[in-house]
């Protein structure tokens, strides 16, 4: 067999790209076989892709394959010379698969009598790897990235997406319709409708199946769907196939889905088995050579695969799926397998690949810092989050993490610097330890569980008796009440918890029972105990009032103890009120304890300072211009100008800027040699000494409530900010409506009145949608399992245009009167939303 080594150059790629662009099917048909053949020969022909700089033009490879995979001849599919998109995509998929899996290709070629040539290719591969190890730029790594650039257009957008943008992989077996009556399952009436005790959980919405009809795997896998989720999944698949079947046969679309899952696994395996130096090279090339758009597409494709792998959550924990390539005759080329998540090697390798891309993104972002501390454009950290992890149960994953805390409480293994990195280690195979790629609400739930467990110290959270407190609403009086309630007097340092609260009679009896001293758990301090709060002169209490309290209290502290330094960002005011700052720090900790999100009010610098004070391993090593720029961009810009100034008269222009305030530069003069020391001294002073009287008590209050949590100390500043304040996500009101319940309405009223009501709510501006959610639920942040899990209840509350809608935020219950017209409904709804106690910052 001849090998066209000399014909595959960048000009061939350019000609292919041009041919696809112009619809020149003859030229494309002649060049395509060379490309496909060379993809099957790793890494002997890697040099054929190299440009003058020694690296391949990854963007050109990517663009060429992208155009070929969407190429469709205008002459029609019946033309003998036409390159149909289905055939081109299929040929490329097969060639890339063989490039990733040379050992499987070898077995197939041996059966065809071509073992000699394949052995020669393997020998070349080993020689290239050895040579690469010596030269410092391994040929296998370059070839791997070339294949990756070619794979990307075929992987992107190949998996079905649901309405939330989460990719799904259909269960490999058909689903049979089941009838609870036929299965003699017990039934009872609830609010006038039949509810069945099926003892089954829907593996999509994670709720108990209580309807008469549901779906179960035809081969008796532990997979069940409620009727609505089954219909949603079917609609997702129909939409995916309908949009693409005009150009690509359905059989190829199905095969392309499986191929994407398989190639992602092979790619992860090939990258993670490289040496430390090779992994560093791969990450650096991705950071420096790949265009941001290509890199973003790669991240999105791997996140899609991760989402599709998480199928459901059974009673024994998460179940994941993998796709394996089969070369056995008379068998489907791709086989789907499901197994428990912690036993699925392919899932953890895909997580490893995602962490590898995350590390490469850090390199990309850190390779350049601009004047105000801004970084080089990189992929947003939230883009690395597989939202399907929300199908897992935080309490299950936290319990697994806590059982292995001795090995996983430190930072994850470093995928770029650890010589013996492995995805099989206990440190890595712990989902809750991957805090940087967990969905925000999921990681928050895990952190809340960990904080509560540290406070309980062996007891269950419900057994911890809460304190009760009555608070006055006026800001100054509210702060005075909290200074007394969240006092530092009885608060020990983290790790030395002792009980200082008064005990009830029942609890005193329990304390009198003899216990073995070594087994007696420490108990929470009064500062750490949960509490029930009421406002003076008001009857309201419960979760809704507690949420309101945290927001009202936050607003009071910000107005009296902090200054607004930039748009809705607050920093410490120079006031001598240590007790008040301590109380606010403790309140911030209690927001985590009570699982309440507070408004976003602080720059990320504050959260990094808290982590530094806690000794967190992922806190910044030192304070930098980026820290200062987050709260004082003009100051950071001025300091950057000093660093960039190259003149010899530096002292003349910048010497009188009050450097003596830092107390670190006595006897020194500003010069080119010392300017970095001057800038660093100013930053250290501005972010430590200058605010010490305010920050230190604030940090003590925070630490003495939540400082014992190992999971919090695993976070970085951005993640801690998300734990405290959440991340803003656009409100999906259609999803909220899809799971809302309605009580007291007739069938006619639902159609004539509730449908226009929901259309009105869905049409509100984003801020008004958030105001509506705050009015009904006391929070505008997305729940752990998505917007649909809010489960609002819209209950009819009589009739009359003079009545306003009301809400019980504890139960997400909206009491909606029946109005005479849609105009009155809109007017009264907006009036009620506007006049209710606000939870946002003014």
Secondary structure by P-SEA (a helix, b strand, c coil): cccccccccaaaaaaaaaaaaacaaaaaaacaaaaaaaaaccccccccccccccccaaaaaaaaaaaaaaccccccccccccccaaaaaaaaaaaaaaaacaaaaaaaaaaacaaaaaaaaaaaaaaaaaaaaaacccaaaaaaaaaaaaaccccccccccccccbbbbcccbbbbbbbccccccbbbbcccbbbbccccccccccccccccccccccccccccccaaaaaaaaaaaaaaaaaccccccaaaaaaaaaaaaaaaaaaaaaaaaccaaaaaaaaaaaaccccaaaaaaaaaaaaaaaaaaccccccccbbbbbbbbbcccccccbbbbbccccccaaaaaaaaaaaaaaaaaaaaaacccccccccccccccccccccccccccaaaaaaaaaaacccccccccccccccccccccccccccccccccccaaaaaaaaaaaaaaaaacccccccbbbbbbbbbccaaaaaaaaaaaaccccccccccccccccccaaaaaaaacccccccbbbbbccccccccccccccccccaaaaaaaaaaaaaaaaaccccccccccccccccccaaaaaaaaaaaaaaaaacccccccccaaaaaaaaaaaccccccccccaaaaaaccaaaaaaaaaaaaccccccccccccccccccccccccccccccaaaaaaaaaaaaacccccccaaaaaaaaaaacccccccccccaaaaaaaacccccccaaaaaaaabbbccccaaaaaacaaaaaaaaaaccaaaaaaaaaacccccccccccccccbbbbbbccccccbbbbbccccccccccccccaaaaaaaaaaaaaaccccccc
